[in-house]
């Protein structure tokens, strides 16, 4: 039960971060793209973002599938 609460908390935090990312994409990203067009269009930046998302997914799956310790 504790694990589901923690996963629910992370899902809620992810939802809030997603809303903030959407707002940043529409408001901040165009300005950043004007100032730093080469860096933000670089393949390594996109690869890093995808890697971060995949690592987070793997940790969530690992935490969900690992056996819980009964006290």
FENUR-V281387 format. One record per residue. N is the residue number from 1. PHI is phi in whole degrees, 0 to 359 (NA if undefined). NEAR is the number of other C-alpha atoms within 10 Angstrom. D_LAST is the distance of its C-alpha to the last C-alpha in Angstrom with 2 decimals. Layout:
<<N/PHI/NEAR/D_LAST> <N/PHI/NEAR/D_LAST>>
//
This chain:
<<1/NA/5/13.38> <2/297/8/12.54> <3/296/11/14.13> <4/293/10/17.16> <5/296/10/17.64> <6/294/11/17.74> <7/297/14/20.07> <8/296/12/22.11> <9/296/12/22.45> <10/294/13/23.69> <11/296/12/25.99> <12/295/12/27.42> <13/298/12/27.96> <14/297/12/29.58> <15/297/12/31.82> <16/295/12/32.94> <17/296/12/33.58> <18/297/12/35.53> <19/296/12/37.70> <20/296/11/38.36> <21/294/14/39.18> <22/295/13/41.60> <23/297/12/43.30> <24/296/12/43.53> <25/298/13/44.96> <26/279/10/47.69> <27/257/11/48.46> <28/267/12/47.65> <29/302/16/47.93> <30/301/13/51.69> <31/293/12/52.42> <32/296/13/50.39> <33/295/13/52.12> <34/290/10/55.47> <35/275/11/54.55> <36/230/12/52.51> <37/293/12/53.61> <38/288/10/53.23> <39/292/12/49.69> <40/286/15/48.23> <41/259/11/49.97> <42/289/10/48.96> <43/295/10/47.12> <44/293/11/44.63> <45/292/12/43.42> <46/296/12/42.76> <47/296/11/41.09> <48/296/11/38.80> <49/295/11/37.83> <50/296/12/37.18> <51/298/12/35.12> <52/295/12/32.96> <53/294/11/32.38> <54/295/12/31.59> <55/297/12/29.13> <56/296/12/27.29> <57/298/12/27.28> <58/296/12/25.97> <59/294/11/23.01> <60/295/13/22.17> <61/296/11/22.54> <62/299/11/20.42> <63/295/13/17.55> <64/287/13/17.98> <65/271/9/18.28> <66/290/8/15.60> <67/292/8/12.66> <68/277/10/9.52> <69/267/5/6.34> <70/272/4/3.80> <71/261/3/0.00>>
//
